[in-house]
Amino acid sequence: MAYKITDECISCGACAAECPVEAISEGDSKFVIDPDTCIECGACEGVCPVGAPVQD
């Protein structure tokens, strides 16, 4: 299951910088993960200071 970003996101961008396949982009109120591009590596989860990326 692809990762998703919860409403805990503070829009710091740490996850986007860490994503090896560029599946994460800045949305209107938080960063978002494209589920079709996500390879479920967990890199985003490891760098997020608030734990916003979670496996869907």
Beta strands, then each sheet from edge to edge (+ up, - down):
strand 1: 3-5
strand 2: 24-26
strand 3: 31-33
strand 4: 53-55
sheet 1: 1+ 4-
sheet 2: 2+ 3-
end
